[in-house]
Amino acid sequence: MIVKITTIDPKSKKPNQKVKCRDCGITYSFKDYAILYPLKKLNYLKIHDEDRSYCHDCCVKRMVSIKTQFPEVVFIIITGEEQKVIDLK
């Protein structure tokens, strides 16, 4: 089983729009997210099968939860043109 996860590009929306983590509720405008993202202080991700946004911490927790349910799962993190395979053990 493969689960694709895409990094949400801070430049993909208008600066006054907001992005919110589904689990913890942390919310930033895309303007503020665009400042924090390149500094690697904040990262929002979208799990394709769920079509929901997660902050980095909550996404990792969700990945662990999925791995517990489906031990054979492999995650692919997509950032722009780059893809990384993550196999939680």
KOLKOLMI-344141 format. One record per residue (C-alpha): x, y, z; residue in three letters. Coordinates in steps of 0.5 Angstrom, whole numbers, plus 500, padded with zeros to 3 digits. Example, Ala and Ser with C-alpha at 12.3 -4.5 7.8 and 13.67 -1.06 7.14 Angstrom:
% KOLKOLMI-344141
+-----+-----+-----+-----+
|   X |   Y |   Z | res |
+-----+-----+-----+-----+
| 525 | 491 | 516 | ala |
| 527 | 498 | 514 | ser |
+-----+-----+-----+-----+
% end
This chain:
% KOLKOLMI-344141
+-----+-----+-----+-----+
|   X |   Y |   Z | res |
+-----+-----+-----+-----+
| 500 | 500 | 500 | met |
| 503 | 507 | 498 | ile |
| 500 | 513 | 501 | val |
| 502 | 520 | 498 | lys |
| 503 | 526 | 502 | ile |
| 504 | 533 | 499 | thr |
| 507 | 539 | 502 | thr |
| 503 | 545 | 501 | ile |
| 506 | 551 | 497 | asp |
| 506 | 557 | 501 | pro |
| 505 | 561 | 494 | lys |
| 499 | 557 | 492 | ser |
| 494 | 561 | 495 | lys |
| 493 | 568 | 496 | lys |
| 497 | 571 | 502 | pro |
| 490 | 573 | 506 | asn |
| 488 | 566 | 505 | gln |
| 489 | 561 | 511 | lys |
| 492 | 554 | 512 | val |
| 489 | 550 | 518 | lys |
| 491 | 544 | 521 | cys |
| 486 | 539 | 521 | arg |
| 488 | 536 | 528 | asp |
| 491 | 541 | 533 | cys |
| 488 | 547 | 529 | gly |
| 494 | 551 | 528 | ile |
| 492 | 556 | 523 | thr |
| 497 | 561 | 519 | tyr |
| 495 | 566 | 513 | ser |
| 499 | 564 | 507 | phe |
| 503 | 570 | 508 | lys |
| 506 | 568 | 515 | asp |
| 507 | 561 | 512 | tyr |
| 511 | 564 | 506 | ala |
| 516 | 567 | 511 | ile |
| 516 | 561 | 516 | leu |
| 516 | 555 | 511 | tyr |
| 523 | 557 | 507 | pro |
| 526 | 557 | 514 | leu |
| 524 | 550 | 516 | lys |
| 520 | 553 | 522 | lys |
| 513 | 550 | 519 | leu |
| 510 | 546 | 514 | asn |
| 503 | 544 | 512 | tyr |
| 502 | 537 | 508 | leu |
| 496 | 534 | 505 | lys |
| 495 | 527 | 505 | ile |
| 492 | 525 | 499 | his |
| 487 | 520 | 501 | asp |
| 484 | 524 | 506 | glu |
| 484 | 531 | 503 | asp |
| 486 | 534 | 509 | arg |
| 491 | 539 | 511 | ser |
| 496 | 537 | 517 | tyr |
| 502 | 541 | 520 | cys |
| 508 | 537 | 520 | his |
| 507 | 534 | 528 | asp |
| 500 | 532 | 527 | cys |
| 502 | 529 | 520 | cys |
| 507 | 525 | 523 | val |
| 503 | 522 | 528 | lys |
| 498 | 521 | 523 | arg |
| 503 | 517 | 519 | met |
| 504 | 513 | 525 | val |
| 497 | 511 | 526 | ser |
| 496 | 509 | 519 | ile |
| 503 | 505 | 520 | lys |
| 500 | 501 | 526 | thr |
| 493 | 500 | 522 | gln |
| 497 | 498 | 515 | phe |
| 504 | 495 | 517 | pro |
| 506 | 494 | 510 | glu |
| 505 | 502 | 508 | val |
| 510 | 506 | 505 | val |
| 509 | 514 | 505 | phe |
| 512 | 518 | 499 | ile |
| 513 | 525 | 501 | ile |
| 512 | 530 | 495 | ile |
| 515 | 537 | 495 | thr |
| 515 | 541 | 488 | gly |
| 519 | 536 | 483 | glu |
| 522 | 532 | 489 | glu |
| 519 | 526 | 492 | gln |
| 522 | 522 | 498 | lys |
| 520 | 515 | 500 | val |
| 519 | 514 | 508 | ile |
| 518 | 507 | 511 | asp |
| 517 | 508 | 518 | leu |
| 519 | 502 | 522 | lys |
+-----+-----+-----+-----+
% end
